[in-house]
């Protein structure tokens, strides 16, 4: 255990201890001389005798202590070496709490592996915790010498794509139990709105077939019209097949939050494509994309003909086309516990020292109240 100061210059405030000393010396009891008749026979100028005397020394000591604590508070003291070295055991929600309580060391602290690390005596947390992130957080917060035991079921939910690497060796204990399966959000198939040039509907057959494959009943959800038809709401995807520069109404529709997919022959002035969400088997880009305002614009890099774009007749064309409008898919989070045991080699984090400023502030406030009471009480004599 060691005491340190984050701002040692604050200790210069100890010089203020001279203030109450000078005040108590300067404001002692006033002495009023009284003349007696017999004193006239004494020598007129007796040699004075001086003696330093402090009045109300308990109040003086209290004020000195108060100023000393203020100086320490300004220096921002911290205390290190008070780390709790008791071992930890955390249980993943889904295992029986009794399995975690069966520990040979009575000093072990028992917690759930959940946000906030609640004690094991509390009810099992609801939901699927982010196991990897919580393990890394716990490893960073615990002192380096604390032993850690993790009790998990055979199958984990909420695991990220990277096996956690911790700074300490972890006892990975697999017991019976099951975590609740995470409910994946199933997005409904998009309802496409297609605008094509008058007299050219060659690409519509591929879009209709893809939209029909999205529906279990096989009913296509494609609204087809020519370029002079009104645009759909921004929440509905737009496929713009009209060659040449897109009108300003389409650009404004995208900037308000719409998602548009343009043919290769269509262009949008002032928008540079910055990413490639779809490539063919050789790695060549098939669709480029960029953000514009609050929306997103994509454009085919090839004409919608099987000769120029063989992916039109591939079996996974409907799936790849829908992925453009659905966005990125969720990363799988289900893994076997044996394959997710933490590895050794993570960074070691120093334990932050304990800040003493809040405790000193509380003590200073209490001493101020006591000092005011002593300085203003009625039974007090005339003094500083």
Number of C-alpha atoms within 10 A of each C-alpha: 7 9 12 14 18 12 13 14 12 16 17 12 17 15 11 14 16 11 12 18 15 10 14 19 14 11 13 15 14 8 6 5 6 5 7 7 6 7 9 9 7 8 8 8 6 7 7 6 5 6 6 5 10 17 16 17 11 12 18 18 12 17 20 19 15 20 20 18 19 20 21 22 22 18 20 20 19 16 15 14 12 10 16 10 14 16 17 17 21 24 26 26 26 21 21 18 21 9 14 22 18 9 14 7 10 10 11 17 16 21 22 25 26 22 13 10 15 16 16 20 11 10 11 19 17 10 15 19 20 16 21 19 15 17 19 17 13 17 22 18 14 20 18 16 12 16 17 20 20 21 25 28 22 18 19 25 25 20 22 17 13 9 13 20 18 20 17 19 15 17 14 16 17 16 15 13 15 17 19 13 14 13 8 8 7 6 7 9 14 17 16 22 19 25 23 22 14 11 7 11 13 10 16 17 9 17 20 19 16 24 22 17 17 19 14 7 8 12 13 17 17 18 13 16 15 17 17 10 10 10 16 15 13 16 13 16 21 26 19 25 25 21 14 12 11 17 12 11 11 15 20 14 20 22 18 16 18 23 24 27 22 26 23 20 17 16 17 16 10 8 13 13 14 10 13 15 17 18 14 12 8 6 8 11 16 18 23 20 22 17 18 19 15 12 19 18 23 24 24 19 17 17 14 21 14 14 10 11 16 13 19 19 12 11 10 11 18 21 13 17 16 16 14 18 19 14 9 9 7 8 10 12 15 15 16 13 20 15 11 19 19 24 14 13 12 15 13 14 13 11 14 13 16 14 16 16 16 11 10 17 14 10 14 19 12 12 17 14 11 14 17 11 11 16 16 9 9 8 8 10 11 11 14 16
